[in-house]
Amino acid sequence: KGACGEVYRQIANFIMERGGFCRPLIAPMDTQLDCDEKTMVQPDVAILCRNDKIKKWGIYGAPDFVLEVISPSTRRKDYTKKLSKYMTAGVREYWILDPCQQKLIVYFFESEVCPMIYGLDESVAVGIFDGELEIEFSNIRRWIEEEKNF
């Protein structure tokens, strides 16, 4: 999953350059979403802005930002179940990267419930950072194309 690594790298660089207190995370990381034993997820990429949610075994509570990369086997779960779980648990922003359809769907729950849909030929601003961080998707699109050929 080169796409996850590239998004994580761009987020981590942004946070490090600014001396930010948020922490970028990449799978695998157990995340007990609702602070109960029922809802354990493993987001592909996440941003956590409260260090008290970090436990020895994983994350206890909702991250601020989550990116899931869709695969045919996870399509239905990422588009429906996880969307609902993330929204109700308090995730502030949820991105769904769909390599097959070459699109990114962004839910910024703090301002809109309606998603924004982007092609993979543009930069997309991260809402939790007030648009100061833009994820550049040109490399990611190229990797997705290359991965299709394997």
C-alpha positions in Angstrom: 0.0 0.0 0.0 2.3 2.7 -1.3 -0.6 5.2 -1.1 -0.9 4.9 2.7 2.8 5.4 3.1 2.9 8.5 0.9 -0.1 10.1 2.7 1.5 9.3 6.1 4.8 10.8 4.9 3.2 14.0 3.8 1.3 14.3 7.1 4.4 13.5 9.3 6.6 16.0 7.4 4.0 18.7 7.9 3.6 18.0 11.6 7.4 17.7 12.2 8.2 21.0 10.3 5.7 22.9 12.3 6.5 21.3 15.7 2.9 20.2 15.9 1.5 18.2 18.8 -0.6 15.9 16.7 0.8 12.4 15.9 0.5 10.6 12.5 -0.2 6.9 12.7 -0.1 4.2 10.1 -1.5 0.6 10.1 -1.4 -1.7 11.8 -2.7 0.0 14.9 -5.5 -1.3 17.1 -8.0 1.5 17.7 -10.7 0.9 20.3 -13.0 3.4 18.7 -15.9 3.8 21.1 -13.8 3.2 24.2 -15.4 -0.2 24.6 -14.6 -3.7 23.7 -17.1 -3.8 20.8 -15.6 -1.6 18.2 -12.0 -2.3 17.3 -10.7 -0.9 13.9 -7.4 -0.6 12.2 -7.3 2.6 10.1 -4.8 2.7 7.3 -3.7 6.2 8.3 -4.8 8.3 11.2 -3.9 11.5 13.0 -4.3 11.7 16.8 -4.1 15.1 18.5 -4.6 13.9 22.1 -1.7 11.9 23.5 -3.8 10.6 26.4 -5.6 8.3 23.9 -2.3 6.4 23.2 -2.1 3.2 25.2 0.6 0.4 25.2 -1.7 -1.8 23.0 -3.0 0.9 20.6 -5.4 3.8 20.6 -8.3 4.2 23.0 -10.9 6.6 21.5 -11.5 8.2 18.2 -8.6 9.7 16.1 -9.1 13.2 14.7 -8.5 12.1 11.1 -8.8 8.7 9.4 -7.9 7.6 5.9 -9.0 4.2 4.6 -7.8 2.8 1.3 -10.6 0.8 -0.4 -10.0 -2.7 -1.6 -12.6 -4.9 -3.3 -12.9 -6.9 0.0 -13.4 -3.8 2.2 -15.5 -1.7 -0.1 -18.9 -2.1 1.5 -17.5 -1.9 5.1 -15.4 1.3 4.5 -18.3 3.1 2.6 -21.0 2.2 5.1 -20.2 0.6 8.4 -16.9 2.5 9.1 -18.4 5.8 7.9 -21.2 5.5 10.4 -18.9 4.3 13.2 -16.3 7.0 12.6 -18.9 9.8 12.5 -20.7 8.7 15.7 -17.4 8.0 17.6 -16.2 11.6 17.1 -13.6 11.3 14.2 -13.4 14.8 12.9 -12.4 14.0 9.3 -12.7 10.7 7.3 -11.1 10.2 3.9 -11.9 7.2 1.7 -9.3 6.6 -1.1 -10.8 4.5 -3.9 -7.9 3.4 -6.2 -10.3 1.5 -8.6 -12.4 4.6 -9.2 -9.4 7.0 -9.0 -11.2 9.2 -6.5 -11.0 10.5 -2.9 -14.1 11.1 -0.8 -13.7 13.5 2.1 -16.0 13.8 5.0 -15.3 16.7 7.3 -17.8 16.1 10.0 -17.2 19.5 11.8 -18.6 21.5 8.9 -20.5 19.3 6.4 -22.0 15.9 6.5 -22.1 15.9 2.7 -18.9 14.5 1.3 -16.5 16.3 -1.1 -15.3 14.1 -4.0 -11.9 14.7 -5.6 -10.0 13.2 -8.5 -6.5 11.9 -7.9 -4.9 14.7 -10.0 -5.2 17.4 -7.5 -4.1 18.4 -4.0 -6.6 18.0 -1.2 -6.6 20.1 2.0 -6.8 18.5 5.4 -9.6 20.2 7.2 -8.4 19.5 10.8 -5.3 21.7 10.0 -7.5 24.5 8.6 -6.3 23.7 5.0 -2.7 24.5 5.8 -1.7 21.0 4.8 -2.5 19.8 1.3 -1.9 16.2 0.4 -0.5 16.0 -3.1 -1.9 13.0 -5.0 0.1 13.0 -8.2 2.7 10.4 -6.9 -0.1 8.4 -5.3 -2.0 8.2 -8.6 1.2 7.0 -10.3 1.7 4.3 -7.7 -1.9 3.1 -8.0 -1.5 2.8 -11.8 1.7 0.8 -11.3 0.1 -1.5 -8.7 -2.6 -2.3 -11.2 0.0 -3.8 -13.5 1.3 -6.3 -10.9 
